[in-house]
Amino acid sequence: MRNKIKLPITLIVFLLIIIPFSLLRAWDLHTLISYPVFSSMKEVTNRPAVKAESLESFLAAVEGDLQAALEKEEAWARKNMAHYAPVPEALVFRKTGNRDDIIRRFTEAIRINPLAKLRLYLELLPGENTGGRPLLAPEAVSVFQDNEWLKGVTLVSLREGEAVTPLQVLVSANDEPDLGLDVGLYTDNKTEYGRRYGFGVQPFGNPNLEYGSQAPFHMGFYHESSVVFKAAPFLKQSYPEYRIHLYKSLAELAFRTGHDYWGWRFTGWGLHYLTDLAQPYHAQALPGVGTTRMIFINLLDMMGIHGPKNKMIQIVSNRHTAMEKFERLILEKAYRENNSAYYQFQILGGDRPIPAYNDSVPRNIIAAKASAISANLDEAIEDNMPERLVSDPKFELGTSREQYVLLDIIAKEKGDASVKKLESMMGNMLEPFSLYGRAYIVEILKSSNR
């Protein structure tokens, strides 16, 4: 009886140790992926320019409607999310007419980081003209101290009332949740607001890492085996669906009330989490590692043989890093070369029928597909990337210079055929997002009579 109890407990510890080592941004830059998808949508590109509007102005204009919308949203979450932690009564949004604290009341009611910058800005594509707009440092839009991943990204400021296209707003906003909106929200994250937000103790991820606390909002392990869920039920306590639905509702409110800038910005926020779930490392705890192997390595670890566990952690982390860096580098290259005929652009932006969207799509279609292909992705990375980068547990790709020239290394050491195979894998992986991301937009516009 003692052994039957011990295995699940130690497997929980095992998973808690492993998950923090995975990168907590699914994609380095969501903008690179979202632009080809939505630039091919007439529902986006045929819309007139919108006027940039500060969050304070928007909230003050819709305060009464916002209270009703958030009440409805809370009822939805309580009904549809089995592991949802309700908004504490003290944080419920109520119309007061006080503009001075309206941003604080809003950020607390939707439980995002109150230190999030939320300024008027655009994140431009590689080679995109600034249009004479003032440049911004990463620290102007991000809450993080380490913004190395934004190195080389052009950020520009917008003025209140400045005309901007819906596509620009949408694409920029699609990257915004990774700027710190979901960090520090749990009671053990050592933040004042985390102690008040009601989410409890962080279920997985490392609460001590700068990015670590956003993990449960950007990962959805909906399709693990029953053995894993039995041993680690905390994996079910994730919130991508909550954010996707919340921002959909806020976008619909903004569009209905004539605040199109925030309609597109909230839509972009919601799409961020759909893109995250399309990433196998955010839909599967350990891609390429079966349940039996996981338990076997865990048993060895219990016996004091830690080598297999440590090796697996490093290899999974390196393959995650390699996949993310490859995708960023290959897309940045296509943008810089202005290669509109590039394979992934054609896959992501192809003209296909848009399916219907419903609330089950994030879990049952996007995440399900990502989980289903996770083993194939792991195999493709192993076969088509240099062994020392993705299969050597003594090598740390995430701190190496090789990560910045990964594309060149693959082409030189594995050949152009391997680059093509990896490109094909990435296109296949993102195809569900390209379809259902569009469906998400169409549903928002339809629901708001736009």
Summary of the structure (lengths in Angstrom):
residues: 450
radius of gyration: 21.6
end to end distance: 61.0
largest distance: 70.5
contacts: 1471
relative contact order: 0.14
helix: 60%
strand: 3%
